[in-house]
Amino acid sequence: MKLFFAILVIFQFLSYFSINAQSPRKTVGLVLSGGGAKGIAHVGVLKYLEENNIQVDYITGTSMGAIVGGFYAAGYSAKKIEEIVLSEDFQTWSSGKIVKDAYFVDDKASAEMFSFFLNLDSNFQASVKSNLIEDSPLNFALAERLYQVSRVANYDFDHLPIPFRCIAADIFTQKSIVLKKGNLNDAVRASMTVPLFFRPIKIEGKYLYDGGIYNNFPVDVMREEFDPDIIIGVNVSSKAFEEYPFENDEELISNSLKYFLLDNTDQSLLNEGDVFIEPQLDEYSPFDFSKPAQMIELGYFATKIQHGKLVKAVVQGKSNLGGFSIGDLENFEVKNINYIDIEGLKNRQKGYVRSVLKPKNEKQSVNQLRKGYYRLISNEYFREIYPEFVYDTLDSYNFNLKVNPKKQVKLSVGGNLSTRSISAIYAGLDYDFLGRALYNFSANAYAGRFYTSGRASIKTHYPSNLPFYLELEGIINKWEYTDVKELVLKNRNESAFIIRKDNYIGGNIGSTFNSNNVVIGAGVTNNHDEYFNGGEITNSDELDETQFQSVVLSAVFKNNTLNRKQFPSKGKMFDISLKYFTGIETHEPGTTSLREGLSQHDREWVALKIRRQQYFGNKFRLGYHLEGLISNQPTFVNYQSSLINAPSFNPLIDSKTIFLENFRGYNYAASGLIGIIPIFRNIEMRLEGYGFVAKNIMMEGENQTAVKTGNWDNFHGATAASLIFNSMLGPLSVSLNYYDDPNYQFGFLVNFGYILFNKKAMN
């Protein structure tokens, strides 16, 4: 009996121990696929895993899966990664936009649609850009956020908070490359190098591309490198077609690169007991990063659906694997950038770059260095650079910048194709030379029936605490305003035949701080106008000619963060200009003039012009435009020349191509509202309405002189409804326009490209 009792006690003890003993924890490997922008959904997966205490022990990733997985492996929480992805900075990196508030060059809008380069040191071989997206902002963003963790992990991905592998591709040997050592930012950057979209970078002497080319779902790498008990595989990329799309292959072939990169994910690589997560992302493009919140939510929801399998497969709890925690990095906070090392340039060129990056001869923070970096890449000469932070001492790093200078000429092509006779072709040429300063030589030309122009300039950039440039430029413009027969409906009172020639040569000194650009200029202009004075015109009639030769002094303050040079929908613009003119007007009458003989008159005036434009909202966007001019400009010798030389308000796409009498004045105020309704992706509807009022109405008096009448009582309006497709080359627009003007009212215009011109000295 005692023996039986003793056995029972022992049995109960063993049973209790076995029930309460902690089961051995299963190790978990997380595999994140590539898929371009769709990879943002991985962030939602991580959020759900964290909220449910499902600890990840190993990570492998490809392309965008490498970016998200690399940050998580580095110790960034899912919440922190989400903050980064939802930030405005992330949109800048993913789109390749250069941050405008760091510009130190005066960015003049042209009709350029695309460009290519002519290499001067390789038998004049032409080459297109190897990347559609500027990667300079992204490269710095990755280096800035991952350089410390790389050093603390001793450049070994096994020693990261979560051991990590990412996949890249060697397209020369057609091999998949597993990256497990080195700088973490280099590894993830190489893994997401989509051919043609991003420039490849070199790792251990090899150019590497997007890992999705050969292994988009690296389950095999996870097993070979880590062999976890459980694999959670997340796929954001699926096969687009099971069979050949005969019916619409012609339509789809333009997107063939997309289908090449979106490799089919083989779910059979996962074993029984593993968990497969596939967010529903069919309606999202792999190249559209504009909807991160929606994709994160879909990743979260897809993981939530698999909750039962996750709990069954994975024992929740904290892992003891990994090299250190993210909190340890606080002990390695970088206080200073100690030294800047530059590769690929001569000594005198290095001095220029160091002055831009580090204007003061003292140690600087990473924030200060970032400003200098963005200032540098605002010039295209420095777009092919790659940044790297190199450990120096406990609280200091050196900054290494690899520069790939090329002796090349940039050739630009553009213009516009229109249903009216305002079509034009544009060609531009730019060459940069770096010495102790940066020199830019540029020239462009427009050719068309309505507008022809040429511009040449030499600009020298000087780095300093307040960077500035000196510029010498010459411009020749010619506009030929004729009867616009292509308008749908017009009320024509008189023949409009005006030829305006505008020649200018001058110099500028400019500087930029934050997003503000200040330019002070001086030059000489020669405006030559040919026109009729109205009435009945015959073939034998000769034109009047008015010439105004003057000295022009100007000061301009500009702030421009608009997202497009035509049809903007985001950002704001403000500029204010003060100009002084002094010169001589020379009039030679034609056969329609009542005056006789050559006459000359001194003219002098000051003009102050202010413009403001801004856009608000997310989906439906609303904008406004304000403009005002104050001047003491005198009238010219006759009514027609006074009207031609009066400043004009040009609110709509084709306003500068029509001579609108009711939208001209020496003093005026104007305002407008713009509504933008998104239709589908890059297609939008734009509705615009503007009001204009001049202080005086200009009337024709005795002997064809100009007479000012009225006092702010001549309101006129203009409206437009446009359907716009913003393509990579430029906007394609269909517009119905209305002007409250006696000569032109309703107009219909279909236009592809940019209706932009070189600047006028008079306006």
Steps between C-alpha positions, in 0.01 A plus 500: 500500500778740587680401178189568294455837667863592432466405130182709473673805648794463260265460203304813591823695545630394160163579338496847655857564386432384147189716473668816635837455338553754214505341158812569291441815294470455124720729291324713240633612162330784313529507118399824326459503123572775250223687324597865470265740678278205595772402747374778728236245607780315685483777762141400579612138546765607750249713689269203553783267604624753755155565644453126553848444649612273216876532513700478177843335528628524142414707192571458131373750244516606139464850351239693702486199731871560563438867585221429751669187632836675530356779712320248724816292532686818596272548799243742361155419634206448266351826627820690423523350150137598443580860600784507248289353219212743564729804514529759225873423487423143390301633204801711407740205513273260310423749223857626469405862551778733603405699809442853374567679825867408463542642148777747438441534126236703320274237345355643176204305366537391138300286258738206549327159483795261508879512484802290415874544530788519255824377658793717394767256621381190314495585130186711542282203583141582585336336799170534679475525877537161666234593755154649465488582871762719664640286781721757672241588770425131565869411531556759772179406682604134523858581603383749763264252665706181483867594531514480882340159527738365234804609700364374832428162337861498378369491141371147554127450444500207746569753775206727424211501748343248262735299272433602143566410135396684185516402136659685208574400141819490294360539150836442333534146640121461537531396863306573814723655769435457873624803697593429862785742585600863448301820529133420547394806299713384203344154514137609503570771240650240265210263554243754378690628194230454237673517159441829315331651807798515740874510439685186609757526778819306545550254785836323515577632153182370335204693368188349656134529405158415640496156659151437363650428158606152615351445847197705595388279793817381682359209700793284384748752639316499834535120527862488386618787720290460818280186481226629737223284640227712342504726194255786453506581129352831383439547129403837352570400141314245294500376146300737280394246235466123505465497121618727218270808471434482125213750504692795649870415467559812286363715780696321772839479329589855608498375862704187429770600750242490778399143417864395468581619852186372669619142516248231585519395864525125554289428806607132489837602645326522837458187712191380678467704816654812344277805456439672164370859495396672177337845523248585227690768307384442142365852459833661598793567270853388597623844395246714688613589854226759554261278707712353781229511769261287296765239424610479865137440598467220243818335633365521854163353399659213303705405807199523728319245281784254571481556878388144576784346302752740651401422858494128431837501329689750712554513875468863601778652705822691485801360317847491644659501155663802340811702572364803692188711543422827327521677835872424506549744213440790739850435628635550149326827416702688239569855607733610221607435144873522539637494144364499144679274254422528129583238238513555125595870484816706471621698801369839380163338428490340843539843656181618329301195614626529859398866506147410393471213748672676785505880465663556838834360608363316798342167589138468396200288584329258265214750463742768384666256262162403354432862405833523322439167324165612364651832398763307305263265314277790397743533209485213250878480487495333843210257451729198455636495853477247779531588871649289778566555871827351622569441872776714646473527879236429760307821436619587147472369146662598173286561195613333179354622171559307179464728199478377142582810293443475127592738222164506333261736332136479594272524199132575564204469268146617552239754399132462437262364238171687482177517299574871457790647310702546819690170477873529553805282537758555770864401516742570782868446571678508837859440594645516851866539585633467854813677612540722803147611412223330305443642152188439296467576129149473359310585186153428374277572203127498426369480145138534395257707298389707796818513709872478428773564752859441595678530831862457607654542842815450701453444872762464772408355840699593809458303824505689828295539815242659270557340157462732202548504126588749227332473163530663161210433264370605161147441370331551163120462489251539218120471530266521203141561607261435211133418456440185704270312262527177698280635780156342513313828529632854465368849467755675280481879484834584344794324344758408761841492339780578739864400475692551823878457522665508840881500524676505834852469635584532866655365813362358822624425847287253690489306823269254675429447867249234602250503211546871431681621192619859467624634164630849426545579132601772260483502124404673178196417292389583150128444439386533141126489421332497158123553481203654322294778657162346416240578241488350153828330408620442144789299363691817421484637854822530695538427871577755768825431684567587862838434653580537868866484603552509872709415799327262741583458868318230694477331839298181533409290802358153422377204698374206296412151620236422235511139390471568126612774265159490330165398653636477858286336769720518812730749667512876492661785311572857598703757314541872519695703246604863486616630161626835380496596131657801334534533126398652170188421298541540124189499278498464123146531363350266243218557253228450766647768728371855525842620607777601264872477532735326738460598867688421822392526862672438833323244718565414866302305758508261795282189528427281804336161432384240753373145435380231738371149425429210738320164506327311782334165561569134430263339250297802390741791488423869516734778407506875463696751295556866592679757289548875513699769319573858603695728266530853367558382144408770246306445180694472176466711188171345384221280630616177339862522620378597850283189509775272366746620764254474787562204736249216463327252731536145364296259712425213258715257304476697173473855639848600388421394144201735455503879498230571760419872522282471811771328703768770466573798719769710662340444842280200565382241750397142424394191688379151424386166640612161372327169570672171416301176494695173464344265245738205472868483599667775295176628345327798660236762431605861553244781540626859511337838539674840510405864539703797374460870558727780378517843658435667164342399172720592207302664219601637162483879496568771247782441253510132611638592843435289809261641759455355851146502638315340793616414849503130593157448338576273203475142627564213256496124551662190354411135561620161381408135532782260419547124496868426559715190477836560669731265312870446566585720199254777572132588532239407240208739545159563345375846598193713445589860579298819532632859504292811558671678211357671189724311258521149650240328709456123484794284405560126474855371530660157494866519595781258580813632664594832657388844383791682662730777381829665581463802726409848381687803626184713492272262691 
